[in-house]
Amino acid sequence: MTVNEPAPRGNYPTPSSTGVFSTILKWDAVLALVIAVVGGVVGYLVDGWTGAISALIGTVMVLVFAGITAASILVANRFAASPLFTTLFFVIVLGSWIVKFALFIVLVVLLRGADFTNDVVLFLSIVVAVIGTLVVDVVVVARSRMPYASDVRLPGPQ
């Protein structure tokens, strides 16, 4: 290490957001299972197996996209001890969002008007799953009881 390089100092515990995002991943999976079952049944009643498959595809899409966000933050948090933590964090998280955006566009183009999907059931299952994951995010964060400045160290003798 040269003199000009910043040296990591102190103990770098796991960022407090790691537990929150792990909980979000768990509850998103539970929510996706519920939406898949209910959406699959409703989709089947609306349009047979085409409706059921559409509801399942929409639910899986939302679960994957929500999972990518939470997983990217969990992966980025592993670099907390790095002097480049902030840069790495944003590169990983923003990179995952760009991947999600491109993947979403590709999936919409491929699935639009496909014979094995019902566009209305697919759309409604995506909307319900997105709203559900947003509710999960809000509830988990609100109940996490994290202080506003959770990972701050004040200067002083160490």
PyMOL commands that set and color helices and strands:
alter all, ss='L'
color gray80, all
select helices_A, chain A and resi 17-79+85-111+119-143
alter helices_A, ss='H'
color red, helices_A
deselect
rebuild
show_as cartoon
